[in-house]
């Protein structure tokens, strides 16, 4: 699957704001909660 889109990964400690940044950048609405492991779906 050839594409010119860059592959970007958000990595970091639990509860460090990765999902909040993801939501802001993509306009999607992944669930945010105050315990590790809540974001379990992969979105593209």
PyMOL Python script that loads the backbone (N, CA, C, O; Angstrom):
from pymol import cmd

cmd.read_pdbstr("""\
ATOM      1  N   UNK A   1       0.845  -1.174   0.000  1.00  0.00           N
ATOM      2  CA  UNK A   1       0.000   0.000   0.000  1.00  0.00           C
ATOM      3  C   UNK A   1       0.889   1.236   0.000  1.00  0.00           C
ATOM      4  O   UNK A   1       1.420   1.621   1.042  1.00  0.00           O
ATOM      5  N   UNK A   2       1.050   1.844  -1.140  1.00  0.00           N
ATOM      6  CA  UNK A   2       1.907   3.020  -1.270  1.00  0.00           C
ATOM      7  C   UNK A   2       1.102   4.280  -0.955  1.00  0.00           C
ATOM      8  O   UNK A   2      -0.021   4.458  -1.428  1.00  0.00           O
ATOM      9  N   UNK A   3       1.703   5.138  -0.151  1.00  0.00           N
ATOM     10  CA  UNK A   3       1.053   6.398   0.202  1.00  0.00           C
ATOM     11  C   UNK A   3       2.124   7.444   0.481  1.00  0.00           C
ATOM     12  O   UNK A   3       3.239   7.117   0.886  1.00  0.00           O
ATOM     13  N   UNK A   4       1.777   8.680   0.264  1.00  0.00           N
ATOM     14  CA  UNK A   4       2.700   9.775   0.548  1.00  0.00           C
ATOM     15  C   UNK A   4       2.473  10.369   1.926  1.00  0.00           C
ATOM     16  O   UNK A   4       3.139  11.334   2.300  1.00  0.00           O
ATOM     17  N   UNK A   5       1.543   9.810   2.687  1.00  0.00           N
ATOM     18  CA  UNK A   5       1.269  10.315   4.027  1.00  0.00           C
ATOM     19  C   UNK A   5       2.326   9.823   5.003  1.00  0.00           C
ATOM     20  O   UNK A   5       2.732   8.663   4.938  1.00  0.00           O
ATOM     21  N   UNK A   6       2.775  10.681   5.904  1.00  0.00           N
ATOM     22  CA  UNK A   6       3.775  10.241   6.896  1.00  0.00           C
ATOM     23  C   UNK A   6       3.140   9.342   7.948  1.00  0.00           C
ATOM     24  O   UNK A   6       1.951   9.459   8.243  1.00  0.00           O
ATOM     25  N   UNK A   7       3.940   8.446   8.508  1.00  0.00           N
ATOM     26  CA  UNK A   7       3.511   7.596   9.610  1.00  0.00           C
ATOM     27  C   UNK A   7       3.961   8.260  10.896  1.00  0.00           C
ATOM     28  O   UNK A   7       5.150   8.521  11.081  1.00  0.00           O
ATOM     29  N   UNK A   8       3.018   8.537  11.788  1.00  0.00           N
ATOM     30  CA  UNK A   8       3.314   9.262  13.026  1.00  0.00           C
ATOM     31  C   UNK A   8       2.873   8.412  14.202  1.00  0.00           C
ATOM     32  O   UNK A   8       1.793   7.823  14.176  1.00  0.00           O
ATOM     33  N   UNK A   9       3.702   8.345  15.234  1.00  0.00           N
ATOM     34  CA  UNK A   9       3.370   7.593  16.445  1.00  0.00           C
ATOM     35  C   UNK A   9       3.373   8.539  17.636  1.00  0.00           C
ATOM     36  O   UNK A   9       4.262   9.380  17.769  1.00  0.00           O
ATOM     37  N   UNK A  10       2.371   8.396  18.503  1.00  0.00           N
ATOM     38  CA  UNK A  10       2.325   9.135  19.764  1.00  0.00           C
ATOM     39  C   UNK A  10       2.674   8.150  20.868  1.00  0.00           C
ATOM     40  O   UNK A  10       1.929   7.203  21.122  1.00  0.00           O
ATOM     41  N   UNK A  11       3.799   8.370  21.519  1.00  0.00           N
ATOM     42  CA  UNK A  11       4.246   7.470  22.578  1.00  0.00           C
ATOM     43  C   UNK A  11       4.500   8.267  23.841  1.00  0.00           C
ATOM     44  O   UNK A  11       4.890   9.433  23.782  1.00  0.00           O
ATOM     45  N   UNK A  12       4.279   7.641  24.977  1.00  0.00           N
ATOM     46  CA  UNK A  12       4.544   8.309  26.237  1.00  0.00           C
ATOM     47  C   UNK A  12       3.944   7.562  27.406  1.00  0.00           C
ATOM     48  O   UNK A  12       3.328   6.509  27.245  1.00  0.00           O
ATOM     49  N   UNK A  13       4.131   8.114  28.563  1.00  0.00           N
ATOM     50  CA  UNK A  13       3.617   7.519  29.792  1.00  0.00           C
ATOM     51  C   UNK A  13       2.094   7.559  29.819  1.00  0.00           C
ATOM     52  O   UNK A  13       1.482   8.399  29.160  1.00  0.00           O
ATOM     53  N   UNK A  14       1.475   6.647  30.586  1.00  0.00           N
ATOM     54  CA  UNK A  14       0.021   6.702  30.754  1.00  0.00           C
ATOM     55  C   UNK A  14      -0.405   8.044  31.360  1.00  0.00           C
ATOM     56  O   UNK A  14       0.302   8.615  32.190  1.00  0.00           O
ATOM     57  N   UNK A  15      -1.550   8.527  30.939  1.00  0.00           N
ATOM     58  CA  UNK A  15      -2.116   9.792  31.442  1.00  0.00           C
ATOM     59  C   UNK A  15      -1.210  10.991  31.197  1.00  0.00           C
ATOM     60  O   UNK A  15      -1.129  11.897  32.026  1.00  0.00           O
ATOM     61  N   UNK A  16      -0.525  10.992  30.047  1.00  0.00           N
ATOM     62  CA  UNK A  16       0.355  12.125  29.744  1.00  0.00           C
ATOM     63  C   UNK A  16      -0.219  13.037  28.664  1.00  0.00           C
ATOM     64  O   UNK A  16       0.440  13.995  28.260  1.00  0.00           O
ATOM     65  N   UNK A  17      -1.437  12.758  28.189  1.00  0.00           N
ATOM     66  CA  UNK A  17      -2.083  13.645  27.226  1.00  0.00           C
ATOM     67  C   UNK A  17      -1.995  13.201  25.780  1.00  0.00           C
ATOM     68  O   UNK A  17      -2.301  13.989  24.885  1.00  0.00           O
ATOM     69  N   UNK A  18      -1.587  11.969  25.518  1.00  0.00           N
ATOM     70  CA  UNK A  18      -1.467  11.491  24.140  1.00  0.00           C
ATOM     71  C   UNK A  18      -2.807  11.520  23.411  1.00  0.00           C
ATOM     72  O   UNK A  18      -2.877  11.957  22.262  1.00  0.00           O
ATOM     73  N   UNK A  19      -3.850  11.070  24.055  1.00  0.00           N
ATOM     74  CA  UNK A  19      -5.163  11.038  23.412  1.00  0.00           C
ATOM     75  C   UNK A  19      -5.697  12.444  23.191  1.00  0.00           C
ATOM     76  O   UNK A  19      -6.340  12.702  22.174  1.00  0.00           O
ATOM     77  N   UNK A  20      -5.448  13.344  24.107  1.00  0.00           N
ATOM     78  CA  UNK A  20      -5.885  14.734  23.940  1.00  0.00           C
ATOM     79  C   UNK A  20      -5.205  15.367  22.726  1.00  0.00           C
ATOM     80  O   UNK A  20      -5.857  16.054  21.940  1.00  0.00           O
ATOM     81  N   UNK A  21      -3.911  15.141  22.572  1.00  0.00           N
ATOM     82  CA  UNK A  21      -3.182  15.654  21.400  1.00  0.00           C
ATOM     83  C   UNK A  21      -3.730  15.013  20.125  1.00  0.00           C
ATOM     84  O   UNK A  21      -3.944  15.698  19.125  1.00  0.00           O
ATOM     85  N   UNK A  22      -3.957  13.693  20.162  1.00  0.00           N
ATOM     86  CA  UNK A  22      -4.514  12.982  19.013  1.00  0.00           C
ATOM     87  C   UNK A  22      -5.854  13.586  18.608  1.00  0.00           C
ATOM     88  O   UNK A  22      -6.091  13.838  17.426  1.00  0.00           O
ATOM     89  N   UNK A  23      -6.726  13.818  19.578  1.00  0.00           N
ATOM     90  CA  UNK A  23      -8.041  14.393  19.291  1.00  0.00           C
ATOM     91  C   UNK A  23      -7.923  15.782  18.678  1.00  0.00           C
ATOM     92  O   UNK A  23      -8.658  16.105  17.745  1.00  0.00           O
ATOM     93  N   UNK A  24      -7.023  16.598  19.178  1.00  0.00           N
ATOM     94  CA  UNK A  24      -6.841  17.948  18.632  1.00  0.00           C
ATOM     95  C   UNK A  24      -6.309  17.912  17.204  1.00  0.00           C
ATOM     96  O   UNK A  24      -6.765  18.675  16.352  1.00  0.00           O
ATOM     97  N   UNK A  25      -5.354  17.037  16.941  1.00  0.00           N
ATOM     98  CA  UNK A  25      -4.735  16.982  15.618  1.00  0.00           C
ATOM     99  C   UNK A  25      -5.646  16.377  14.559  1.00  0.00           C
ATOM    100  O   UNK A  25      -5.603  16.790  13.400  1.00  0.00           O
ATOM    101  N   UNK A  26      -6.465  15.410  14.937  1.00  0.00           N
ATOM    102  CA  UNK A  26      -7.275  14.692  13.955  1.00  0.00           C
ATOM    103  C   UNK A  26      -8.724  15.151  13.891  1.00  0.00           C
ATOM    104  O   UNK A  26      -9.410  14.880  12.905  1.00  0.00           O
ATOM    105  N   UNK A  27      -9.202  15.838  14.918  1.00  0.00           N
ATOM    106  CA  UNK A  27     -10.605  16.215  14.958  1.00  0.00           C
ATOM    107  C   UNK A  27     -11.511  15.062  15.359  1.00  0.00           C
ATOM    108  O   UNK A  27     -12.734  15.205  15.350  1.00  0.00           O
ATOM    109  N   UNK A  28     -10.928  13.922  15.711  1.00  0.00           N
ATOM    110  CA  UNK A  28     -11.707  12.767  16.172  1.00  0.00           C
ATOM    111  C   UNK A  28     -11.994  12.915  17.656  1.00  0.00           C
ATOM    112  O   UNK A  28     -11.553  13.871  18.294  1.00  0.00           O
ATOM    113  N   UNK A  29     -12.736  11.964  18.195  1.00  0.00           N
ATOM    114  CA  UNK A  29     -13.115  12.057  19.599  1.00  0.00           C
ATOM    115  C   UNK A  29     -12.892  10.722  20.302  1.00  0.00           C
ATOM    116  O   UNK A  29     -13.852  10.043  20.666  1.00  0.00           O
ATOM    117  N   UNK A  30     -11.637  10.347  20.494  1.00  0.00           N
ATOM    118  CA  UNK A  30     -11.316   9.149  21.264  1.00  0.00           C
ATOM    119  C   UNK A  30     -11.641   9.407  22.725  1.00  0.00           C
ATOM    120  O   UNK A  30     -11.564  10.545  23.189  1.00  0.00           O
ATOM    121  N   UNK A  31     -12.004   8.362  23.450  1.00  0.00           N
ATOM    122  CA  UNK A  31     -12.335   8.506  24.867  1.00  0.00           C
ATOM    123  C   UNK A  31     -11.091   8.839  25.676  1.00  0.00           C
ATOM    124  O   UNK A  31     -10.016   8.289  25.436  1.00  0.00           O
ATOM    125  N   UNK A  32     -11.247   9.736  26.626  1.00  0.00           N
ATOM    126  CA  UNK A  32     -10.177  10.114  27.545  1.00  0.00           C
ATOM    127  C   UNK A  32     -10.665   9.796  28.946  1.00  0.00           C
ATOM    128  O   UNK A  32     -11.794  10.133  29.304  1.00  0.00           O
ATOM    129  N   UNK A  33      -9.825   9.150  29.739  1.00  0.00           N
ATOM    130  CA  UNK A  33     -10.190   8.805  31.105  1.00  0.00           C
ATOM    131  C   UNK A  33      -8.954   8.863  31.980  1.00  0.00           C
ATOM    132  O   UNK A  33      -7.845   9.036  31.476  1.00  0.00           O
ATOM    133  N   UNK A  34      -9.130   8.723  33.273  1.00  0.00           N
ATOM    134  CA  UNK A  34      -8.026   8.896  34.207  1.00  0.00           C
ATOM    135  C   UNK A  34      -7.461   7.567  34.696  1.00  0.00           C
ATOM    136  O   UNK A  34      -7.168   7.421  35.883  1.00  0.00           O
ATOM    137  N   UNK A  35      -7.307   6.607  33.807  1.00  0.00           N
ATOM    138  CA  UNK A  35      -6.604   5.375  34.157  1.00  0.00           C
ATOM    139  C   UNK A  35      -5.936   4.815  32.910  1.00  0.00           C
ATOM    140  O   UNK A  35      -6.445   5.009  31.806  1.00  0.00           O
ATOM    141  N   UNK A  36      -4.806   4.124  33.059  1.00  0.00           N
ATOM    142  CA  UNK A  36      -4.047   3.644  31.905  1.00  0.00           C
ATOM    143  C   UNK A  36      -4.803   2.578  31.118  1.00  0.00           C
ATOM    144  O   UNK A  36      -5.549   1.779  31.684  1.00  0.00           O
ATOM    145  N   UNK A  37      -4.598   2.582  29.821  1.00  0.00           N
ATOM    146  CA  UNK A  37      -5.151   1.546  28.966  1.00  0.00           C
ATOM    147  C   UNK A  37      -6.536   1.807  28.421  1.00  0.00           C
ATOM    148  O   UNK A  37      -7.118   0.909  27.812  1.00  0.00           O
ATOM    149  N   UNK A  38      -7.095   2.992  28.608  1.00  0.00           N
ATOM    150  CA  UNK A  38      -8.454   3.261  28.153  1.00  0.00           C
ATOM    151  C   UNK A  38      -8.527   3.421  26.638  1.00  0.00           C
ATOM    152  O   UNK A  38      -9.536   3.041  26.045  1.00  0.00           O
ATOM    153  N   UNK A  39      -7.512   3.960  25.992  1.00  0.00           N
ATOM    154  CA  UNK A  39      -7.529   4.135  24.544  1.00  0.00           C
ATOM    155  C   UNK A  39      -7.088   2.832  23.911  1.00  0.00           C
ATOM    156  O   UNK A  39      -5.894   2.536  23.861  1.00  0.00           O
ATOM    157  N   UNK A  40      -8.041   2.053  23.427  1.00  0.00           N
ATOM    158  CA  UNK A  40      -7.724   0.723  22.925  1.00  0.00           C
ATOM    159  C   UNK A  40      -7.989   0.581  21.434  1.00  0.00           C
ATOM    160  O   UNK A  40      -7.601  -0.432  20.852  1.00  0.00           O
ATOM    161  N   UNK A  41      -8.629   1.544  20.793  1.00  0.00           N
ATOM    162  CA  UNK A  41      -8.923   1.456  19.375  1.00  0.00           C
ATOM    163  C   UNK A  41      -7.859   2.169  18.565  1.00  0.00           C
ATOM    164  O   UNK A  41      -7.334   3.206  18.971  1.00  0.00           O
ATOM    165  N   UNK A  42      -7.545   1.589  17.397  1.00  0.00           N
ATOM    166  CA  UNK A  42      -6.597   2.221  16.490  1.00  0.00           C
ATOM    167  C   UNK A  42      -7.394   2.998  15.458  1.00  0.00           C
ATOM    168  O   UNK A  42      -8.286   2.440  14.819  1.00  0.00           O
ATOM    169  N   UNK A  43      -7.087   4.277  15.285  1.00  0.00           N
ATOM    170  CA  UNK A  43      -7.780   5.125  14.310  1.00  0.00           C
ATOM    171  C   UNK A  43      -6.782   5.599  13.279  1.00  0.00           C
ATOM    172  O   UNK A  43      -5.639   5.914  13.609  1.00  0.00           O
ATOM    173  N   UNK A  44      -7.217   5.652  12.019  1.00  0.00           N
ATOM    174  CA  UNK A  44      -6.351   6.153  10.943  1.00  0.00           C
ATOM    175  C   UNK A  44      -7.088   7.166  10.122  1.00  0.00           C
ATOM    176  O   UNK A  44      -6.533   7.707   9.166  1.00  0.00           O
TER     177      UNK A  44
END
""", "prot")
cmd.dss("prot")
cmd.show_as("cartoon", "prot")
cmd.util.cbc("prot")
cmd.orient("prot")
